[in-house]
């Protein structure tokens, strides 16, 4: 059963001003005129954000002790290859780089990426109904199925890492930064971003 943590609920409320903008790119795939090319374009953008996020999370000291960060960038690359991109093309895709100075900061950004997974199942079902050939290229969208279990894991990690007011403030600040960076990235920005330096 899905049981949201108090910190996760607070984080949802404190970042809600960004949710519509963050969801917009995903919701643009839920239109009658969606094309395979539009899906490829979207996955390229997602890869450019998630691959460096995954790397930054992997190198954040102490993060592994509070949450298992499951790799997803490889699934995006696999889907892009099934859609016709070569490994060489994927290796040269633009990316938004980031680093984190603390577990709490990393969790704020992880929340931004994990929140998007709440839309993945609906997007996957819609796309595969509209464009059946995409069925073999949705492993990233299908990675968590229903995102409830993963959401619970994130909630437990947030409770552990942000158990005092200063840590909660840092978490909220980091999540807001993450949302702003994600929205800028999807709007076409490609500048380097170094967080926590």
N, C-alpha and C positions, 0 to 999 in steps of 0.2 A: 504494500500500500504506500502511495506517495504521501510523505509527511514532510512538508517544508520546514526548514529550520527558521528560527526567528531572525537570524542574521541574513539569510537569503531573502526573506520577506522584506526586511529593512532595505536591503540592496536593491530589490525590485522597485520599491517605492522611491528610493533616492535617485534612481537612474531613469525613471519612467519618461522623462522628457525626451530621451534619446530613442526609445523603443520603436516609435513609428518610423523614424528615419532609418534605423538599423534594419528593420524588417522590410523596408521598401524594395530593396534589391531582390529579395526572395519572392515577394509578392508580385513583382513584375514578371515572374515566370508563370504565374497562375492566370494567364490571359488566353483567350481563344486563339490568338495569332502567334503564340509562342513557337519558336523555331529551334531546330537543332543548333544552329549557329548561335542563337541567343544563349542557349544553355552552355555551350562551349565557352563563350565569352564570360559568362557568369562564373563558371568553374575556374577559369584562369584568374579572375579577380580573387576568388576565395583562396586559391592556392597561394597567391602572392601575399595574403595576409596570414593564413594558417601555417604555412611551412616555416616561416621565421618565428612565429609565435610558439610553435611546437619546439623548435630548437632553443629558444630563450627559456621556455619552461623547463626543458631537460637540464639546463645548466644553472637553474636557480637553486642556490643552497637551501636545503631543508624542505623543499616542496615534496619530494618523494615520501617523506615521513608523514604527510597529511593527506595526500591523494595520489592515486595511480593515474598518471597522465597517459592516456591512450593515444597512440600515434594515429593520425588521420591523413596527413599530407600524402602519404604513399597511396592511400585509397583515391585521393583526388587525381594524382598522377596516373594511376591505373585507369581511371575513368577517362581521363584526357587521351591516353594512348588508345583506348577502345574507340574513341571518337575521332581518331586520325592524326593526333599529334605524335611526333617522334620523341624519344627520350632526350635527344639533343635540343629540340624545340622547348621542351619543358624545363630543361636545365637553364635556359636563357630567359625564362619569364621574369618579369619584374617582381620584386618583393619589397615589402615594407619591414625593415629591420628594427628590432627592439631588444632591450635587455632589461632585467629587473633587479632591483637592489634588495628585495626582500620577498619572502614567501607571501606575505599579505598583498604586496603589489602585484605579484604574479597571479594570485587568485582573483584579483579584481579584473585583470585582463582575461583570464580563463573563463570567468563568468560571462563575459561578452561573447566569446566563441561558443560556449555551451548553450547560452540562451537561444542562439540561432538553431540549434538542433531540435528545438521544440516545433519548428516549422518543417523540418526535413521530411518526415513521413508524408505529410500532406502534399508537399511539392513533388516527391517521388511518385506518389500515386497519380497525381494529376498529369505529370509529364509522360509517364508510361502509358496512360490511357490515350493521351493526345498524339504521342509519337512513339508507337510501340518499339521501334528500333532502339530507343534509349534504354530499354530494360537492362541490357547488359552493361550499361555505363552509369549505374546509379549505386555503386557499392559505397561511396561516401555518404550518400543520402540514407542508405539502409543500414549504416554501421551501428546505430543504436536502436533501430526500430522505434518503439515507444521510449521516449527519453526519460521516463520516470526514475528508473534505477540510477542512472547517471546523475540526475538532478539531486537525488538523495545523497549520493557520494559527495557531490559538491557542497551541499548543505552541511554535512558533517565536517568537511574540511574547513569551511568558513567559520563554523562554531569554534573549532580548535584554534584557528589562526587569529581570529578577530574577537577574542573574548574580553577585551578591555576597550573603553571608548577611544583612546588614541589609535588603536589598531583598526577599529571600525571606520574611523574617519579616513585613515590611509586607504582602506579597502574601497570605500565609496569614491574617494578621489581617483584612485587607479581605475576603477570601473568607468567612471565618467571620461577619463583620458582615453581609455580603450574604445569606448563608443565614439568619441570624437574622431579618433584615428581611423576606426573602421569606416565611418561615414565619409571621411575625407578620401580614404583609399578608394571606395566605391564611386565617389564622384570624380575620380580621375587623378587625384593627387598621387605622386610617386616619390615624394621627398623622403630622405632617410629620417628615421625617428629613433633616437636613443633615449630610452626611459631609464630613470634611476642612475644617471651618470653625473 
